[in-house]
Amino acid sequence: MTLSVLTIVKDRPAHLAELVVGLRRSGIAPKELIVVDMGSTAPVEVADLPLPVQVLRREGSGLPLAAARNAAAQAASGDGLLFLDVDCIPMRGLVEAMAKTIEELDALICGHVRYLGPGDTRSPWQEADLLRRSSDHPARCFPESGLRNVSDAGLFWSLVFGIRRDTFMALEGFDEAFAGYGAEDTDFGFRAREADLPLVFMGGPGAFHQFHDTFDPPLQHFQDIIRNARVFRARWRQWPMCGWLADFERMGLIAVTAGSIHVFRNPTVAEIAQARMAV
């Protein structure tokens, strides 16, 4: 089983550098690294990695997450695909564990993610230090080792996941009707469920999520979220991203009914700034 590692990036050179450090320290190297650059201000560069690297440039504004992930998968030549968000550092055993699991099981496989604080990846770092400093996600419970079947397709997350390349192509990848940010991964999880593809959480070696500022709620993606929520609702007869939509509603930005979203106004610059927080 050969494994391609795929990541997508826009203006995150420091995060990408640490992801590359993690791959360089991997117990077993992947077949290749595919990087899709979603129009970064400065061209993406990957240095000092002893394996084939492709950097694919996509011009344009915004974050075309579905299209970028699909482009990475199309360029990959491995039997299996390991998708890593650019702010994730793979643990030493992740590539080997994911390749073994993909070979043994045709499934949608989420890797264990542990969260780091500010300054935790300041070089030089050791994996044992990151394990000690990091913490689990409060809403997702991973086994210590082995696999756990998950019945709720809504718990799929695209942060760190593996899948057979042939299976990804049979599912037709992420749906590019979801333009920009939001719901494309939940839709992918739902379509995997419809295709009877198991969703599993893989314990053991996973990845570290690097500290960065974010927004709660993600008002900077307001228009993308509303548009994609409508696409999802038309397809699945339920709303995705319910917590964010509820936040927008409490702020007086929208009104949500059983089948529609009415937008009263866009968030102000001040409201977006106030939503900024560090995770």
C-alpha positions as CSV (number, residue, x, y, z in Angstrom):
1,M,0.0,0.0,0.0
2,T,1.5,3.3,-1.1
3,L,0.3,6.5,0.6
4,S,0.2,10.0,-0.7
5,V,0.0,12.9,1.7
6,L,-2.2,15.8,0.6
7,T,-2.5,19.3,2.0
8,I,-4.0,22.6,0.9
9,V,-2.7,25.9,1.9
10,K,-3.2,29.7,1.7
11,D,-0.8,32.0,3.3
12,R,0.3,29.6,6.1
13,P,4.0,29.1,5.4
14,A,4.9,28.6,9.1
15,H,2.3,25.9,9.5
16,L,3.3,24.2,6.3
17,A,7.0,24.2,7.4
18,E,6.1,22.3,10.6
19,L,3.9,19.8,8.7
20,V,7.0,19.1,6.6
21,V,9.1,18.7,9.7
22,G,6.7,16.1,10.9
23,L,6.8,14.2,7.6
24,R,10.6,14.4,7.6
25,R,10.6,12.6,11.0
26,S,8.0,10.0,9.9
27,G,9.0,6.4,10.8
28,I,8.0,5.4,7.2
29,A,8.0,8.0,4.5
30,P,4.9,8.5,2.3
31,K,5.2,8.0,-1.4
32,E,4.8,11.7,-2.0
33,L,3.5,15.0,-0.8
34,I,1.0,17.0,-2.8
35,V,0.4,20.6,-1.9
36,V,-2.3,22.7,-3.4
37,D,-1.7,26.4,-3.1
38,M,-5.0,28.3,-3.1
39,G,-3.6,31.6,-4.3
40,S,-1.2,32.4,-1.5
41,T,0.3,35.9,-1.5
42,A,3.8,34.4,-1.8
43,P,4.4,31.2,-3.8
44,V,4.5,28.1,-1.7
45,E,7.9,26.4,-1.3
46,V,8.7,23.0,0.3
47,A,12.3,22.5,1.1
48,D,14.5,19.6,2.4
49,L,12.0,16.8,2.2
50,P,13.5,13.5,0.9
51,L,10.5,12.4,-1.1
52,P,8.7,13.6,-4.3
53,V,6.8,16.9,-3.8
54,Q,4.3,18.5,-6.1
55,V,3.0,22.1,-5.5
56,L,0.0,22.9,-7.6
57,R,-1.1,26.6,-7.8
58,R,-4.7,27.6,-8.1
59,E,-5.3,31.3,-8.6
60,G,-8.2,33.2,-7.1
61,S,-9.7,34.6,-4.0
62,G,-11.4,32.8,-1.1
63,L,-10.8,29.3,0.1
64,P,-12.0,26.8,-2.5
65,L,-11.6,23.9,-0.1
66,A,-13.6,21.2,-2.0
67,A,-11.9,22.0,-5.3
68,A,-8.4,22.2,-3.8
69,R,-8.7,18.8,-2.1
70,N,-10.1,17.3,-5.3
71,A,-7.1,18.7,-7.3
72,A,-4.7,17.2,-4.8
73,A,-6.4,13.8,-5.0
74,Q,-6.3,13.9,-8.8
75,A,-2.6,14.6,-8.8
76,A,-1.8,11.8,-6.3
77,S,-0.4,8.5,-7.4
78,G,-0.6,6.5,-4.1
79,D,-3.1,3.7,-3.5
80,G,-4.2,5.5,-0.3
81,L,-4.7,9.2,0.5
82,L,-3.9,10.9,3.7
83,F,-5.4,14.4,3.9
84,L,-3.7,16.7,6.4
85,D,-4.9,20.3,7.0
86,V,-1.9,22.5,6.7
87,D,-2.0,23.4,10.4
88,C,-1.5,19.7,11.4
89,I,1.8,18.1,12.2
90,P,1.8,14.3,11.6
91,M,3.1,12.1,14.4
92,R,6.0,9.8,13.7
93,G,3.7,6.7,13.3
94,L,0.8,8.3,11.5
95,V,1.8,7.5,7.9
96,E,2.5,3.8,8.7
97,A,-0.7,3.4,10.8
98,M,-2.9,5.0,8.2
99,A,-1.4,3.0,5.3
100,K,-1.9,-0.2,7.3
101,T,-5.5,0.7,8.1
102,I,-6.4,1.8,4.6
103,E,-4.9,-1.5,3.2
104,E,-7.0,-3.6,5.6
105,L,-10.3,-1.6,5.6
106,D,-12.2,0.2,2.9
107,A,-13.5,3.1,5.1
108,L,-13.4,6.8,5.8
109,I,-10.8,7.0,8.5
110,C,-10.4,10.0,10.8
111,G,-7.1,10.3,12.6
112,H,-6.7,11.4,16.2
113,V,-6.0,15.1,16.6
114,R,-4.5,16.7,19.6
115,Y,-4.5,20.5,20.1
116,L,-1.4,22.7,20.9
117,G,-1.1,26.0,22.6
118,P,0.8,29.1,21.6
119,G,4.5,28.6,21.2
120,D,4.3,24.8,21.5
121,T,5.9,24.2,18.1
122,R,8.7,26.7,18.5
123,S,11.7,24.9,17.1
124,P,13.3,22.6,18.0
125,W,10.5,20.5,19.3
126,Q,10.2,16.8,20.1
127,E,7.1,14.7,19.7
128,A,7.1,13.7,23.4
129,D,7.0,17.3,24.3
130,L,4.0,18.0,22.0
131,L,2.2,15.0,23.4
132,R,2.7,16.3,26.9
133,R,1.5,19.8,26.0
134,S,-1.4,19.0,23.8
135,S,-5.0,18.1,24.6
136,D,-7.9,16.2,23.0
137,H,-10.9,17.7,21.3
138,P,-13.7,17.8,23.8
139,A,-16.4,16.7,21.4
140,R,-14.6,13.8,19.7
141,C,-13.6,10.6,21.6
142,F,-10.9,8.5,20.0
143,P,-9.8,5.1,21.2
144,E,-6.4,4.7,22.8
145,S,-5.5,2.3,20.0
146,G,-7.3,0.5,17.2
147,L,-10.5,1.6,15.5
148,R,-13.9,2.8,16.7
149,N,-16.9,2.7,14.3
150,V,-18.9,5.9,14.3
151,S,-22.5,6.0,13.3
152,D,-23.0,9.7,13.1
153,A,-21.8,10.9,9.7
154,G,-21.8,14.4,11.0
155,L,-18.8,13.7,13.1
156,F,-16.6,13.2,10.0
157,W,-13.9,15.9,9.9
158,S,-11.5,16.6,7.2
159,L,-8.6,17.8,9.4
160,V,-6.8,14.5,9.3
161,F,-8.3,11.6,7.4
162,G,-7.4,8.7,5.1
163,I,-9.2,6.8,2.4
164,R,-8.4,4.6,-0.6
165,R,-7.8,6.6,-3.7
166,D,-10.2,4.4,-5.8
167,T,-12.9,4.9,-3.1
168,F,-12.4,8.6,-3.1
169,M,-12.8,8.7,-6.9
170,A,-15.9,6.5,-6.8
171,L,-17.5,9.0,-4.3
172,E,-16.5,11.7,-6.9
173,G,-14.5,13.5,-4.2
174,F,-15.8,16.6,-2.4
175,D,-18.7,18.3,-4.1
176,E,-17.5,21.5,-5.7
177,A,-21.1,22.9,-5.5
178,F,-19.9,23.9,-2.0
179,A,-17.9,26.9,-2.9
180,G,-15.5,28.4,-0.3
181,Y,-15.7,27.5,3.3
182,G,-18.2,25.3,5.2
183,A,-20.3,22.1,4.9
184,E,-18.2,20.4,2.2
185,D,-16.8,17.9,4.6
186,T,-20.1,17.2,6.3
187,D,-21.6,16.5,2.8
188,F,-18.7,14.2,2.0
189,G,-19.4,12.3,5.2
190,F,-23.1,12.0,4.4
191,R,-22.4,10.8,0.9
192,A,-19.9,8.2,2.3
193,R,-22.7,7.0,4.6
194,E,-25.1,6.7,1.6
195,A,-22.5,4.6,-0.2
196,D,-22.2,2.3,2.9
197,L,-18.6,3.3,3.6
198,P,-17.9,3.0,7.3
199,L,-16.7,6.0,9.3
200,V,-14.1,5.0,11.8
201,F,-11.9,6.9,14.3
202,M,-8.4,5.6,14.4
203,G,-6.6,5.6,17.8
204,G,-2.8,5.6,18.2
205,P,-0.6,8.0,16.3
206,G,-2.4,11.0,14.8
207,A,-1.5,14.6,14.4
208,F,-1.0,17.8,16.4
209,H,-3.1,20.8,15.5
210,Q,-1.0,24.0,15.6
211,F,-2.2,27.0,17.5
212,H,-3.6,29.9,15.5
213,D,-6.1,32.6,15.7
214,T,-9.6,31.8,14.6
215,F,-13.1,33.3,14.7
216,D,-16.0,32.2,16.8
217,P,-18.4,32.3,15.1
218,P,-16.5,32.4,11.8
219,L,-18.0,35.7,10.6
220,Q,-15.2,36.2,8.0
221,H,-16.8,33.3,6.1
222,F,-20.4,34.5,6.6
223,Q,-21.4,34.5,3.0
224,D,-19.8,31.2,2.2
225,I,-21.5,29.6,5.2
226,I,-25.0,30.9,4.2
227,R,-24.6,29.8,0.6
228,N,-23.3,26.3,1.5
229,A,-25.9,25.8,4.2
230,R,-28.6,26.3,1.6
231,V,-26.9,23.8,-0.8
232,F,-26.7,21.3,2.0
233,R,-30.3,21.8,3.1
234,A,-31.6,21.4,-0.4
235,R,-29.8,18.0,-0.7
236,W,-30.2,16.5,2.8
237,R,-33.3,18.2,4.1
238,Q,-31.5,19.4,7.3
239,W,-29.3,22.3,8.2
240,P,-25.5,21.8,8.7
241,M,-23.3,24.0,10.9
242,C,-26.3,24.5,13.3
243,G,-24.2,26.1,16.0
244,W,-22.8,28.8,13.6
245,L,-26.3,29.5,12.1
246,A,-27.7,29.9,15.7
247,D,-24.9,32.3,16.5
248,F,-25.6,34.4,13.4
249,E,-29.3,34.4,14.3
250,R,-28.6,35.6,17.8
251,M,-26.6,38.4,16.4
252,G,-29.5,39.5,14.3
253,L,-27.8,38.7,11.0
254,I,-30.2,36.0,9.8
255,A,-33.5,34.2,10.5
256,V,-33.6,30.5,10.0
257,T,-36.9,28.7,9.3
258,A,-37.5,25.0,8.6
259,G,-36.6,25.5,4.9
260,S,-34.9,28.8,4.4
261,I,-32.5,31.4,5.6
262,H,-33.4,35.1,5.4
263,V,-30.3,37.4,5.6
264,F,-30.9,40.8,7.2
265,R,-27.4,42.1,6.9
266,N,-23.7,41.1,6.7
267,P,-21.5,41.3,9.8
268,T,-19.7,44.5,10.3
269,V,-15.9,44.9,10.4
270,A,-16.1,45.5,14.1
271,E,-18.2,42.4,14.7
272,I,-15.7,40.2,12.7
273,A,-12.9,41.7,14.8
274,Q,-14.7,41.0,18.0
275,A,-15.2,37.3,17.0
276,R,-11.5,36.8,16.7
277,M,-10.1,34.4,19.2
278,A,-7.1,32.1,19.6
279,V,-7.4,28.3,19.6
